[in-house]
Amino acid sequence: MISEKLVTLSMKRSLVTEEFREIQANIHFSEEGANCRVILVTSPSEGEGKTTIAANLAISMALQGESVLLIDANLSKPAMHSLFKIRNTIGLTDLLMRETTLGQAVYPNWVETLAILTTGEKLPKAGLLGSGVMNEILFEATEIYDKVIIDSASILEATDTKLLAHMCDGVLLVIQKDHTSIEDASQARKMLEMAKATVIGGVLNK
């Protein structure tokens, strides 16, 4: 059974589901997000709901007819496989070490046109997430899918997230009401600017 956090799938006509459609529309019509194919979802720190946001946004896009690849790039604290109740034996880490192919590593058509790439069990060498290999993976993904949504580690706690943000077309910054401090939100924005990343919007998670 899927996680109750995947509201865009379990509650297709709910107010929350409609809010994810609105986020999707805002990205599409914004000047920064209009042409974004690869979108990174991050947050200032852990526990602010970025994984849930990334998953529901990917489902929402898939249900609207786009082909979407959802990537779990939070190598230290992977969660996407638990959210979707799927195995995490082969995934992104295997691709980073060139031990498999994208087609072999993804869970295709999990729902509608949504494919999922989990982290995988192996621990890659430090820095691979911000390497040319990752860039190659993203390039190949954009040849196959309309949109690539990446769930990453938090921006203030992982150097790799800044490197990854630079590779992506746009970044969605998630902050949680009554949890994220103004200082952390401001620092996260500065980190993304230093990484020369394009921030296409923010999501206030309640």
N, C-alpha and C positions, 0 to 999 in steps of 0.2 A: 504494500500500500504506500502511495506517495505521501510526502510530508504535508501536513496541513498548512505549512508556510507557502506552498505553491498555490496561492489563491487564484491566480489567473487561469489555472487549470481546474481546480476543484469548485470554484465559485465564479463561473464565467460571466454571470450577470450582476455581480456585486459592485458596490460603490468603489471598493479597493481596486478591483479589476479595471474599472473605468479610469481610475487614477493612473494606472500603468499605461493604459492606452493614451492618456493625455501626455504622459512623459514621452512616450514614443512619438506622438505628434509634435510636441515641442522641439524635440531633437530634429525631426525631419524638416520643420519649417524655420528653425533658427539659422542665422547666417553662418555660425560656426559648425553646426551639426549637419547641415543639409547634405553634404557630400561625404560624411563619415562612414567608412565601411568597417573599420576596426575601432571598437569603443572599449576603453578600460574603465572598470568600475572599482573605485577605491574609496577609502575613508581615512580620516586623520589617525585613528587608532582602532584596535580590535573591538568587537562587540557593538558596532553601530549599525549592523544590518545590511552591509554591502552585498553579502552573498545572496541573501534573500531577494534584494533588489535586482541584482544581476540575473538571477534565475527567472524571476517573474517577468522582467523586461524581455528576456530572450523568448520566453513562452508567448508573450503578447505579440511580439514581432512575427513569430512562426504562425500563430493563429490568424494573423492578418495576411498571410500568404507569402511572406519572405522566407527564403532558405537561410537558416541561422546556425552558426556553430558557437556553442557555449564552451569556453575553456576555463578550467580551474587552474589558475597559475599561482595559487597560494600554496607553495610547496611545503612550507613548514606547518601549516594548519589546514590541510585540505578538508573541504566540507561538502562539495557538490555531489559526490557519490552517495553520501549519507542522505542528502536532501532528496535525491531522485531514486534512492534505493537500488543502486546499481553497483557492480563490482569496480574495484579500483586496482586491478592487477596490471593492466597495460595503459599507458597514457602519455602525457606530455613529457615526462622525464625520459621515457624510452625514445621519443622523437628527438629530444635534445641530445641524446647520446647516439643518435642515428642507428638505433637497433630495431626500428620498425618504420612503417609508413603511416601517413595520416589516415589513409583509408582503412588500415588494419586497426588503428588505435581508437577511432571514434565509435560511439554508439549511434548509428544512423537512425533517422526517423523515429526518435524516441516518442515524439508526439508531433503530428503534422509534418512540418519540414524542419524540425529541430534536431540537430545532432549534438552530442555531448562528448567533450574530451576531458577526462578526469586527469589528475596529476600523475597517476601511476604509483607503484610502490617503491621504485628505485630512487636513490638520492643522487642527483647529478653533481658534477663538480661545481664549485662556487663560481658564479658569474655567467653560467650558461644561459640563464634566463634573459640576460641583457646582451647576448652575443649575436653574431651574424647568423647562427643556426636558427635562433628564434625568429629573426627577421625573415629567413627563408620559409619557416613554417607559416608565418602570417601571410606572406606573399602567396604561397600555395593555397592557403585557406580562402583568400579573396578571389582566387580563380574559380573556386567551387561554390562558395556561399555568398549570398547577398550581404549578410552582416556577420561580423565576428564580435561576440561579447566576451570580455575577459574579466574574470573575478580574480583580483590580486590581493597580496598582503597589504596591510595599511601603509600609507605613504610615509608616516613618521617613524615607522618601525622596521622598514626593509629597504635597503639600498637598491635592490633589484627592481622594486616598483617604480622608482624614478627612471631607471634605464628603460623599463618596459613602457612607461608613459610616453617617453620620447619617440618610441616606435609606432605608437598608435595614432590614428587620425584624430581622436578626441578622447577626453576624460570626463567621466561623470563622478562628481564628488558627493559622497553620502555622508550626511551628518545626522546625528540622532538628537531629537528634542530632549532636553533635560539631562543630556549625557555628554555631548561634545562641548568643550569649552570654547569661548570666542578665541582664545589664544591658540588653541590647537587648530581650529578651522583656518585662522589666519596664517599660521605656520605651514599648514598643508598646502594652502594656495601658493605661498611663496616657494615651497619646494617644487611644485609643479611648474611654476614660472621659471625657476632655475633649470629645470629639466627641458625647458623649451617645449612643454606640452601644451596642447590646446584644450582648455577647459570649456566644454560645451554646455555645462550646466551643473546645478546642484540639486540634490534631493533631500528634503527634510523628512527623515524617517520618524514616525510617531510610535 
